């Protein structure tokens, strides 16, 4: 067996005003092999802080090797996560050039919440995985019960930096939506994950992944039942070419997010200023968020000349999917050269 131990400590200061969080964590793990087929790993983590209560988080993991190419894994344990400086104390404006009169992700005022509590969870997962010469496959299920789940949300209030503008003039400088963070008393995330990686001949390979999420709010009636920014379905697709002899390799991959409540987009066009002029601003208090489905594809091609020289070309967001509310970056082209000189790690990228 083996025992691992680690310690971390970090202090952060926010100079807009002043706030400091100091915390430490201690982790002990033991690996026990009662037989050739079994591996049992008990672990415990201890978190301490000058802001939050100290907390113990025990865990245990079990692996059963049915044979050299088939394994069953199971993990059960507690989790503990404290809010950071951003969620508790930072106040800042996210602004940019968005359509006039729009109250979108680029026009929100984000306020920290110093009353946030740490998340505490009980987590369980099990999976079956295996491989042969050309195929790797994995399927698993998981269930997490979370107390004080932390979520971003629209408060229903606005920050008006131009109160002197009236009527249609508000299109020139619409008020900013005020967002913050809150704890949801009880939340559950249950899901299924499946993945297949397949080799096609000597140089080609592909992968296909799928995740199903049932992520629900169980205690806060002011928030949607579905947790924000958690897609019900997620699909990952990728194809890779790798020829070490010629030095060429490349990948194209896409990620699809299906039925996700977007925290930055209100339903029924609620991100636009005219809705407020209608006198029905109270609708925002209902926390009605828009459900979205979208996919983003990327490609990267590399040519390695030797161990010290390599060039690459890539495109992020090939099909130019745009979403101002989520601050999705438009299509980006990437071209670069990496050069290594002598025994150092010097490189030049353009």
Secondary structure, 3 states (H helix, E strand, C coil): CEEEEEEEEEEEECCCCCCEEEEEEEEEEEEECCCCCEEEEEEEEEEEECCCCCEEEEEEEEEEEEECCEEEEEEEEEEEECCCHHHHCCEEEECCCCCCCECCHHHEEEECCCCCCCEEEEEEEEEEEEECCCEEEEEEEEEEEEEEEEEEEEEEEEECCCCCCCHHHHHCCCCEEEEEEEEEEEEEEEEEEEEEEEEECCCEEEEEEEEEEEEEECCCCCCCCECCCCCCEEEEEEEEEEECCCCEEEEEEEEEEEEEEEEEEEHHHCCECHHHHCCCHHHHHHCCEEEEEEEEEEEEEEEEEECCEEEEEEEECCCCCCCCCCCCCCCEEEEEEEECCCCCCCCCCC
